[in-house]
């Protein structure tokens, strides 16, 4: 016969091993999920966290009781950090799953009655199942090279880019987050021939465009005169547009001018950031826009992209020798 203390000890051992299995499953699922994303860095903060999660699971399964306080701390920290991130980004369903998951982990690591244990384990298993389905979805949506299969938005590249280069001009943009998809040039060149590059974030319906030009006589372009001309054209061609801010732009490579505007396009309220640069005889507009409701949270992505602009004049000279003085005009003929 087992005494009550024996029964309590067996229950505690079962809880440790149950928590160990669940921690290990969570770590493995997230590691596999990250492995199938089109990322460019092998080691990241998230991956390290998932490896720690896996190690905690192994130690709990081996009934190393000294790890329990640390496991409880990781549950609380995971809920506060990840839960706060999900709420700030409006991902309330994901937050609910995070709440169930962390709540289940917390209870399974605490002394509770058998009924509580059944309830908590059911909740945790449900959250782990959802994560597993998410991983399966990722595996089936991405091919072996990390590119997404049958991407729902047509006319854009399947994979996101962290660095992108100009088509007719020798410039480069670098992005802190891999969120941008490049539109195929043939989809916009005939309707927007002045646009050299067009990027899209389909999740937020955000757009980033680059327009380049050169002075007719090859003289150095004046930034203030260029900014005045751009302001006039934007406001003249869009009667509903409003200029709400103009500031000096301190970029990584060049200083410029940053315009902030609002405009209604076919009844849709949009907000814009327009970065203006002049480099010798060349002038560039880097334009980012999205819906006014999405703009405040997305603005840092626009600013980072605009500030990262870099133009290689030597490479441009070589391009001009190959393609002629005006590559865009050549493409149109």
Buried (B, 14 or more C-beta within 10 A) or exposed (E): EEEEEEEEEEBBEEBBBBBBBBBBBBBBBBBBBBBBEBBEEEEEEBBEBBBBBBBBBBBBBEBBEEBBEEBBEBBEEBBEEBBEEBEEEEBEEBBEBBBBBBBBBBBBBEEBEEEEBEBBBEBBBBBBEBBBEBBBEBEEBBEEEBBBEEBEEEEBBBBBBBEBEBBBBBBBBBBEEBBBBBBEBEEBBEEEEEBBBBBBBEEBBBBBBBBBBBBEEEEEBEBEEBBEEBBEEBBEEBEEBEBEEBEEBEBEBBEBBBBBBBBBEEEEEBBBBBBBBBBBBBBBBBBBBBBBEBBEEBBEBBBBBBBBBBBBEEBBEEBBEEBEEEBBEEBEE
